[in-house]
Protein backbone atom coordinates (compact mmCIF):
# COMPACT_ATOMS: atom_id res chain seq x y z
CA UNK A 1 0.00 0.00 0.00
CA UNK A 2 1.20 3.50 -0.78
CA UNK A 3 2.13 5.49 2.31
CA UNK A 4 2.35 9.24 1.73
CA UNK A 5 5.31 11.00 3.29
CA UNK A 6 4.32 13.28 6.20
CA UNK A 7 6.34 16.39 6.95
CA UNK A 8 7.29 17.27 10.49
CA UNK A 9 5.96 20.81 10.38
CA UNK A 10 7.51 21.77 13.74
CA UNK A 11 11.14 20.93 12.96
CA UNK A 12 13.31 23.31 10.89
CA UNK A 13 15.61 20.77 9.30
CA UNK A 14 14.07 17.32 9.39
CA UNK A 15 11.44 15.51 7.39
CA UNK A 16 10.21 11.95 7.39
CA UNK A 17 10.69 9.49 4.55
CA UNK A 18 8.07 6.95 3.61
CA UNK A 19 10.01 4.35 5.57
CA UNK A 20 9.78 6.46 8.74
CA UNK A 21 13.47 7.46 8.83
CA UNK A 22 14.60 10.99 9.56
CA UNK A 23 16.09 12.81 6.58
CA UNK A 24 18.55 15.67 6.92
CA UNK A 25 17.26 18.53 4.75
CA UNK A 26 19.14 21.77 5.31
CA UNK A 27 17.73 22.83 1.98
CA UNK A 28 16.91 19.91 -0.33
CA UNK A 29 17.41 16.20 0.08
CA UNK A 30 16.95 13.70 -2.72
CA UNK A 31 14.97 10.58 -1.90
CA UNK A 32 15.73 7.14 -3.23
CA UNK A 33 13.57 6.27 -6.23
CA UNK A 34 12.16 3.30 -4.30
CA UNK A 35 10.48 5.75 -1.94
CA UNK A 36 8.72 7.53 -4.77
CA UNK A 37 5.46 6.62 -6.44
CA UNK A 38 6.24 4.99 -9.78
CA UNK A 39 4.29 6.81 -12.48
CA UNK A 40 5.21 4.82 -15.55
CA UNK A 41 3.52 5.54 -18.87
CA UNK A 42 0.67 3.04 -19.44
CA UNK A 43 0.74 1.08 -22.68
CA UNK A 44 -2.59 2.55 -23.82
CA UNK A 45 -1.41 6.18 -23.60
CA UNK A 46 0.77 8.29 -25.89
CA UNK A 47 1.13 11.69 -24.21
CA UNK A 48 4.11 12.50 -22.02
CA UNK A 49 3.36 16.15 -21.29
CA UNK A 50 1.30 19.18 -22.23
CA UNK A 51 2.37 22.77 -22.89
CA UNK A 52 -0.15 24.85 -21.00
CA UNK A 53 -0.91 28.57 -20.85
CA UNK A 54 0.69 30.18 -17.80
CA UNK A 55 -2.24 32.61 -17.56
CA UNK A 56 -4.76 29.77 -17.32
CA UNK A 57 -2.63 27.94 -14.76
CA UNK A 58 -2.15 31.00 -12.54
CA UNK A 59 -5.72 32.35 -12.61
CA UNK A 60 -6.82 32.02 -8.95
CA UNK A 61 -9.93 29.91 -8.49
CA UNK A 62 -10.37 29.04 -12.17
CA UNK A 63 -10.46 25.39 -11.09
CA UNK A 64 -11.48 24.47 -7.55
CA UNK A 65 -11.83 21.59 -5.16
CA UNK A 66 -15.61 21.87 -5.08
CA UNK A 67 -17.92 21.03 -2.22
CA UNK A 68 -21.48 19.81 -2.68
CA UNK A 69 -23.64 22.56 -4.18
CA UNK A 70 -20.75 24.81 -5.25
CA UNK A 71 -20.94 23.65 -8.87
CA UNK A 72 -24.10 25.72 -9.46
CA UNK A 73 -22.37 29.00 -8.55
CA UNK A 74 -21.40 30.99 -11.69
CA UNK A 75 -17.74 31.26 -12.66
CA UNK A 76 -16.45 34.84 -12.55
CA UNK A 77 -12.65 35.03 -12.25
CA UNK A 78 -10.31 37.89 -13.20
CA UNK A 79 -6.56 37.38 -13.47
CA UNK A 80 -4.42 40.49 -14.02
CA UNK A 81 -0.75 40.56 -15.02
CA UNK A 82 1.40 43.29 -16.59
CA UNK A 83 -1.55 45.62 -17.35
CA UNK A 84 -3.41 42.77 -19.05
CA UNK A 85 -6.49 41.07 -17.64
CA UNK A 86 -8.10 37.73 -18.37
CA UNK A 87 -11.73 37.58 -17.31
CA UNK A 88 -13.19 34.06 -17.20
CA UNK A 89 -17.00 33.89 -17.12
CA UNK A 90 -19.32 30.90 -17.22
CA UNK A 91 -22.58 29.57 -15.78
CA UNK A 92 -20.88 27.05 -13.47
CA UNK A 93 -17.70 26.80 -11.45
CA UNK A 94 -15.05 24.42 -12.74
CA UNK A 95 -13.73 21.58 -10.59
CA UNK A 96 -10.76 19.25 -10.43
CA UNK A 97 -12.24 16.73 -12.90
CA UNK A 98 -12.73 19.55 -15.41
CA UNK A 99 -9.06 20.42 -14.93
CA UNK A 100 -8.07 16.79 -15.41
CA UNK A 101 -9.96 16.59 -18.71
CA UNK A 102 -8.46 19.89 -19.90
CA UNK A 103 -4.94 18.68 -19.12
CA UNK A 104 -5.55 15.60 -21.27
CA UNK A 105 -6.88 17.73 -24.12
CA UNK A 106 -3.91 20.12 -23.90
CA UNK A 107 -1.47 17.19 -23.91
CA UNK A 108 -3.10 15.71 -27.03
CA UNK A 109 -3.17 19.13 -28.71
CA UNK A 110 0.50 19.64 -27.79
CA UNK A 111 1.34 16.38 -29.51
CA UNK A 112 -0.81 16.89 -32.63
CA UNK A 113 -0.46 20.72 -32.96
CA UNK A 114 -3.40 21.15 -35.35
CA UNK A 115 -4.18 24.80 -36.09
CA UNK A 116 -7.93 25.46 -36.13
CA UNK A 117 -9.60 28.46 -37.73
CA UNK A 118 -13.34 28.93 -37.05
CA UNK A 119 -13.41 31.13 -40.18
CA UNK A 120 -11.74 28.59 -42.45
CA UNK A 121 -12.31 25.00 -41.27
CA UNK A 122 -10.70 22.35 -43.46
CA UNK A 123 -13.02 19.36 -42.91
CA UNK A 124 -16.68 18.55 -42.43
CA UNK A 125 -15.98 17.78 -38.79
CA UNK A 126 -14.17 21.10 -38.50
CA UNK A 127 -17.04 22.98 -40.14
CA UNK A 128 -19.44 21.60 -37.55
CA UNK A 129 -17.11 22.67 -34.76
CA UNK A 130 -16.67 26.10 -36.35
CA UNK A 131 -20.40 26.70 -35.95
CA UNK A 132 -20.02 26.24 -32.19
CA UNK A 133 -17.00 28.42 -31.48
CA UNK A 134 -16.22 32.14 -31.57
CA UNK A 135 -13.66 33.49 -33.99
CA UNK A 136 -11.18 35.89 -32.35
CA UNK A 137 -8.80 38.48 -33.78
CA UNK A 138 -6.11 40.72 -32.36
CA UNK A 139 -7.82 44.01 -33.25
CA UNK A 140 -5.77 44.42 -36.43
CA UNK A 141 -7.87 42.01 -38.44
CA UNK A 142 -5.50 39.08 -37.84
CA UNK A 143 -7.33 35.95 -36.77
CA UNK A 144 -6.17 34.25 -33.57
CA UNK A 145 -6.03 30.53 -34.16
CA UNK A 146 -7.27 27.84 -31.82
CA UNK A 147 -5.33 24.58 -31.47
CA UNK A 148 -7.22 21.33 -32.01
CA UNK A 149 -6.92 17.73 -30.90
CA UNK A 150 -8.59 14.92 -32.82
CA UNK A 151 -9.23 11.92 -30.59
CA UNK A 152 -11.88 9.70 -29.04
CA UNK A 153 -13.50 9.90 -25.63
CA UNK A 154 -12.01 6.51 -24.75
CA UNK A 155 -8.48 7.57 -25.67
CA UNK A 156 -8.88 10.83 -23.74
CA UNK A 157 -10.04 8.80 -20.72
CA UNK A 158 -6.89 6.67 -20.92
CA UNK A 159 -4.62 9.70 -21.28
CA UNK A 160 -5.88 11.23 -18.03
CA UNK A 161 -5.62 8.00 -16.08
CA UNK A 162 -9.10 6.54 -15.95
CA UNK A 163 -8.53 2.86 -15.27
CA UNK A 164 -11.61 1.41 -16.95
CA UNK A 165 -13.58 2.05 -20.10
CA UNK A 166 -17.25 2.69 -19.56
CA UNK A 167 -20.23 4.92 -20.11
CA UNK A 168 -19.76 6.58 -16.74
CA UNK A 169 -16.36 7.92 -17.66
CA UNK A 170 -17.67 9.08 -21.03
CA UNK A 171 -20.42 11.02 -19.27
CA UNK A 172 -17.88 12.63 -16.91
CA UNK A 173 -15.68 13.74 -19.82
CA UNK A 174 -18.56 15.07 -21.94
CA UNK A 175 -20.01 16.92 -18.92
CA UNK A 176 -16.59 18.52 -18.27
CA UNK A 177 -16.28 19.58 -21.91
CA UNK A 178 -19.82 20.99 -21.79
CA UNK A 179 -18.96 23.13 -18.77
CA UNK A 180 -15.70 24.43 -20.24
CA UNK A 181 -17.34 25.09 -23.63
CA UNK A 182 -19.68 27.53 -21.89
CA UNK A 183 -16.78 29.60 -20.49
CA UNK A 184 -15.79 32.83 -22.24
CA UNK A 185 -12.43 34.56 -21.76
CA UNK A 186 -12.39 38.34 -22.12
CA UNK A 187 -8.88 39.50 -22.97
CA UNK A 188 -8.22 43.15 -22.10
CA UNK A 189 -4.98 45.18 -22.37
CA UNK A 190 -4.05 48.80 -23.08
CA UNK A 191 -4.81 48.49 -26.78
CA UNK A 192 -7.64 45.99 -27.22
CA UNK A 193 -10.39 43.90 -25.69
CA UNK A 194 -11.97 40.81 -27.23
CA UNK A 195 -13.76 37.61 -26.19
CA UNK A 196 -12.80 34.05 -27.03
CA UNK A 197 -14.24 30.66 -26.13
CA UNK A 198 -12.31 28.70 -23.52
CA UNK A 199 -12.73 25.66 -25.74
CA UNK A 200 -15.14 24.08 -28.19
CA UNK A 201 -15.82 20.51 -29.20
CA UNK A 202 -17.85 18.38 -31.58
CA UNK A 203 -18.57 14.73 -30.78
CA UNK A 204 -19.49 12.20 -33.49
CA UNK A 205 -21.53 9.61 -31.59
CA UNK A 206 -21.61 7.12 -34.46
CA UNK A 207 -17.80 6.89 -34.68
CA UNK A 208 -16.78 7.98 -31.18
CA UNK A 209 -14.49 10.61 -32.71
CA UNK A 210 -14.23 13.97 -30.99
CA UNK A 211 -12.63 17.19 -32.22
CA UNK A 212 -11.67 19.65 -29.47
CA UNK A 213 -10.23 23.14 -29.97
CA UNK A 214 -8.56 25.00 -27.11
CA UNK A 215 -8.46 28.79 -26.92
CA UNK A 216 -5.80 30.96 -28.61
CA UNK A 217 -4.04 31.65 -25.30
CA UNK A 218 -3.39 27.94 -24.76
CA UNK A 219 -2.63 27.57 -28.49
CA UNK A 220 0.17 30.15 -28.20
CA UNK A 221 1.72 28.12 -25.40
CA UNK A 222 1.43 24.89 -27.39
CA UNK A 223 3.19 26.50 -30.37
CA UNK A 224 5.96 27.99 -28.15
CA UNK A 225 4.76 31.52 -29.00
CA UNK A 226 4.27 32.25 -25.31
CA UNK A 227 5.93 31.22 -22.06
CA UNK A 228 4.38 27.81 -21.47
CA UNK A 229 3.94 25.57 -18.42
CA UNK A 230 5.22 21.99 -18.69
CA UNK A 231 2.59 19.60 -17.28
CA UNK A 232 3.84 16.02 -16.91
CA UNK A 233 1.05 13.61 -17.83
CA UNK A 234 2.49 10.69 -15.88
CA UNK A 235 2.14 12.87 -12.79
CA UNK A 236 -1.46 13.74 -13.75
CA UNK A 237 -2.27 10.04 -14.07
CA UNK A 238 -0.82 9.38 -10.59
CA UNK A 239 -2.51 12.15 -8.60
CA UNK A 240 -5.57 11.06 -6.62
CA UNK A 241 -7.10 13.90 -4.63
CA UNK A 242 -8.88 16.98 -5.95
CA UNK A 243 -6.82 19.51 -3.91
CA UNK A 244 -3.61 17.83 -5.14
CA UNK A 245 -4.68 18.31 -8.78
CA UNK A 246 -5.41 21.99 -8.16
CA UNK A 247 -2.16 22.67 -6.29
CA UNK A 248 -0.02 20.62 -8.68
CA UNK A 249 -1.01 22.71 -11.70
CA UNK A 250 -0.48 25.96 -9.80
CA UNK A 251 3.02 25.09 -8.60
CA UNK A 252 3.91 23.75 -12.06
CA UNK A 253 3.34 27.32 -13.27
CA UNK A 254 5.50 28.77 -10.49
CA UNK A 255 8.36 26.27 -10.19
CA UNK A 256 9.92 25.65 -13.60
CA UNK A 257 11.66 22.31 -14.28
CA UNK A 258 15.09 22.25 -12.65
CA UNK A 259 14.20 25.05 -10.23
CA UNK A 260 13.14 25.32 -6.59
CA UNK A 261 11.11 27.77 -4.53
CA UNK A 262 10.03 28.27 -0.94
CA UNK A 263 6.36 28.57 0.07
CA UNK A 264 4.47 29.35 3.24
CA UNK A 265 1.83 26.74 4.03
CA UNK A 266 -0.80 29.51 4.10
CA UNK A 267 0.25 30.59 0.59
CA UNK A 268 -0.41 27.06 -0.67
CA UNK A 269 -3.76 27.10 1.13
CA UNK A 270 -4.66 30.23 -0.84
CA UNK A 271 -3.80 28.53 -4.14
CA UNK A 272 -6.41 25.83 -3.51
CA UNK A 273 -8.98 27.96 -1.66
CA UNK A 274 -8.58 31.58 -2.81
CA UNK A 275 -11.55 32.76 -0.75
CA UNK A 276 -10.93 33.69 2.89
CA UNK A 277 -11.68 31.09 5.56
CA UNK A 278 -14.71 32.08 7.63
CA UNK A 279 -13.46 30.52 10.86
CA UNK A 280 -10.28 29.44 12.58
CA UNK A 281 -11.37 25.80 12.44
CA UNK A 282 -11.83 26.01 8.65
CA UNK A 283 -8.32 27.39 8.30
CA UNK A 284 -6.89 24.63 10.49
CA UNK A 285 -8.64 22.03 8.33
CA UNK A 286 -7.28 23.62 5.15
CA UNK A 287 -3.74 23.67 6.53
CA UNK A 288 -3.97 20.01 7.50
CA UNK A 289 -5.30 19.15 4.04
CA UNK A 290 -2.49 21.08 2.34
CA UNK A 291 0.11 19.16 4.34
CA UNK A 292 -1.42 15.92 3.05
CA UNK A 293 -1.53 17.37 -0.47
CA UNK A 294 2.14 18.38 -0.31
CA UNK A 295 2.97 14.85 0.82
CA UNK A 296 1.01 13.42 -2.13
CA UNK A 297 2.84 15.63 -4.61
CA UNK A 298 6.20 14.88 -2.99
CA UNK A 299 5.63 11.19 -3.67
CA UNK A 300 5.86 11.91 -7.41
CA UNK A 301 9.31 11.28 -8.84
CA UNK A 302 9.53 14.77 -10.30
CA UNK A 303 9.22 16.62 -6.98
CA UNK A 304 11.15 16.99 -3.72
CA UNK A 305 9.95 18.81 -0.62
CA UNK A 306 11.98 19.81 2.42
CA UNK A 307 11.28 21.70 5.61
CA UNK A 308 12.64 25.19 6.28
CA UNK A 309 10.69 26.02 9.43
CA UNK A 310 7.35 25.23 11.02
CA UNK A 311 5.12 26.70 8.33
CA UNK A 312 7.52 27.08 5.39
CA UNK A 313 8.77 24.48 2.91
CA UNK A 314 11.04 24.32 -0.14
CA UNK A 315 9.66 22.70 -3.28
CA UNK A 316 12.12 21.54 -5.96
CA UNK A 317 11.27 20.16 -9.40
CA UNK A 318 13.44 17.96 -11.56
CA UNK A 319 14.32 18.73 -15.17
CA UNK A 320 12.38 16.78 -17.75
CA UNK A 321 13.82 15.20 -20.87
CA UNK A 322 12.98 17.22 -23.95
N, C-alpha and C positions, 0 to 999 in steps of 0.2 A: 504494500500500500504506500502511496505517496505521502510523505510527511513534509509539510511546508516548513521552511526554516523560520523560526521566530527570532526577532531581534530583542536584545536586552536593552530596553529604551533608557534605563537608568545608568548605564555604564558608558563612559566616554570612549573606551578603546577596545571593547570586546563585543563579539557577536557570537551566536551559536550556530554551528553547522547542523545539517540534518541528522548527523550521527550523535548530536548532543555534546560534542567537544567544543572547547573554547577556542576561538580564532583570534589571534592578534590582528588588529586592523587599525593601525595608526592613521592610515588614509584609506587604502584599498588592499584587499587581500583576495587573491584568486582562490577559487574552490576547485577541488578535483572534479573532473567531468562526471565521475560516478555519483557525485552528490547532486548533480543537476538533472532536471527533467529532460529526458531524451525526446526531442521534437523532430523526428526524422520525417522526410517527405513521403507521404503515402503513395502507393503505386498508382492510385487512380486520380492523382492530381498532377498539375503541370506548372503551377505558378510558384515561384520562389519568393517574390516580393512585389510590392506595388509602389509607384511613385505618386505620392499624394500631395495635395495642395496644403501648404503650410497655413494658409488663412483658414481653411476648413478645419484643420486639426487644432488650431489655437482658439477658435471661436468658443468662448465660455458658455457651457450649457447647450451647445448645439445637439449633442447626444448626452443622454442622462441615464442614470440607474433609476428607473421609474418605479414608484410605488403604485399600489392599486388605485385606480381612479385618476392618476396624473396624466395618462395618455390623452384624455379628452381636453386637456388644457391647450389652447393654441400656442404654436411656436412663434416667438417674437424675440429674436436675438440680434444684437448689433455688436460687431467686432470692429474696432477702429485701430488703424496702424498707419503711421506716417501720412497723416492728413487724408487717408482713404478709409472709407467705411464699407463694411459688408453687412447688409441687413437681411437676415434670414426670416421669412415669414411663411407660415403654413397653418392649416387647421388643427394639427395635432402635434404634440411633442414627439421627438424622436428618441428611441431607447437604444439599449446596447445591442439588441438583435438587428435593428436597422443599421447600426454602425458595422456590425459583422458582415452583413450582406453588402454594404457599400465597399468595404475593404476587399471583398472578393471580386466585385465588379471592377474596382480600380486596378487590382492585380491583373485581371484578364485584359483590361484595356491597355495596361502598361506593356503587356506581352504582345498584343495584336497591333496596337497603335493605328487604329483605323480612323482617319479624319471623317467627320460627319457634318454635312451642311444641310440644315433644314430647308434652305432655299434651292439646293441642287442635289437632291438625293439620287443615288446611282443604281438603286434596285427597287423592285416592287415592295420588298420588306421595308427598305429605307423610306420610300414614299409614304407608306402607312405611318411610320414613326414620325416623319416630318410634319404630318397633320396634327400631331399631339404635342409638339415642342415649339417653344418660342425661338425665333431667330434673334440673334444679338449682333450689334456692331459697335465699333469703338468711337462712334460720333463723327468719324471722317468718311463714313460710307464703306469701311472695310468690315466684312463679316468676321465675327469671332466663331471659330469652329469648335464644335463639340468633339469628343473622342468616344468612339463606339467600341463595344465588345459584342461579338457574335458568339452565342453559347447556347446551352440548354439549362433548364432549371436544375436538372439532376447533376450536371457537371458543376454548376455554381455551388450546389449544396456540398459536393465533395471538396471543392476548393476551400470552403470556409470551415471544414471539419465536421460536418454532420456525419454521423457514423452509419446511418441507415438510409436507404432510399424509401420514400413513402409519400403518400398524399399529404400527411401532416406537415412535413418539411416544405413541400411545394407551396402549401397555403401560407406558411410563415414567410417564405421568400417573396411571394407575390404580394402579400399584405405589406411587407417592408418596402417593396418597390412602389406600391400604391401611395404610401405615406410620403416617401421622398419625392415622388413625381408631383405631388401637390405643393411642394416647397418652392418659393421664388426667392432668388437672391437679387437684391438691389445694390448694384455697385455705384459708389458715389465718391468722386475725388474733386479736385479743384477745377477740373475742366469739363467733366461729363458725369452724367448719371444715366444708368440704363438697367432694365431688369433682364434676368435670364433664368431659365428653369434649372433647378438643382440637378435633376436628371429626367430622362424620359425613357420609356420602353414600349416595345410591342411584342406580344407573346402569341406565337402561332400554336394553338392548342392541338391541331391535327398532327404536327411534326414534333412538337416539344421545343422548337427553336425559339430563342428569345434574342432580340436585338436591344441593347441598352446603350444609351448615350449619356455620358457625364458632362457636366457643365464646363464652359470654356476655362474657368479658373483651374479646375483639376486637369483639363486637357493641356494647359500650358506647363503644368508640373510634369505630366507624363512625357511631353515632348522636350523636356529639359529647357524650356523657354523661361522658366521661373524656378526659384529656389525650392526644391521639392523635399518631401519627407520620405525617408526609406522605411517602409512597413514590411517587416519580415513575416511571410505568410505561415511559415512553420510555427512561429510564436503565436500567431492568431489562432491556429488550429489547436494549440495546447492550452490556451487560457480558458478558464472555466467560469469565473464569476463575472457578473455584470460590472461592478465597480472596477475590477481589474482591466476589463476591456476599455473602459472609459479612460482610466489613468494611463494605461499603456500607450494609447494613441497620443495623449497629451505630452507625455515625457519623450516619446519618439520625436516630436516636433521641437523639443527643447534641447535634448541631449543628442547631438549628431553622432554617428558611428565613430568609434575611436576616441570619444570625448568623455568627460565626467563633469558632474555638477552637484552642488550641495542644495538640499531642500529642507525647509522646516516642515514638520509633520502637518502643521496647520495650513501651510501652502498647498500641500497635496490634497488635504481635505477640501479646500476651495476649488481645486481642479475637478473633483467629482461632484461636489455639491456647491455650486457657485452662490446659491442663496444663503443668507445668514441663518444660523441655527437659532431656533426660538427658545431654547432652554439649555441649561448647562448639561443636563443629562443627554440631550440630543448630540451635543458636541462631543461628549465623552464616548458615546456610541460610534460616532463618525471617526474619531481618532482610533478607536480600537479596530474598526473595520479597515481603515487605511493601513494599519500595521499588518493586518492579515493580507491585504492586497499587495503591499510591498514585498512580503514574504513570498507570495505567489509569483510575482514578476521576477524576483531574485532567483527562483528555481529554474527559470529559462536560461539556456546556455549563453545567450547573448548579453546577460546583465549581471552585474555584481553590485551589492549594496554593503556599505559599512557604516558603522556608528561614529558620529563625531561627538555628540553630547546627547543629553536626555531626549530632546525633541528635534534633533537635526541629524540628517543622514547624508551620505555621499552616494550618488548613483553613477555608475560607470557603464559604458556600453562598448561592446567589442566592435571592431571593424568587420564589415561583411565583404565577402569576395564579390568582385564586380562581375 
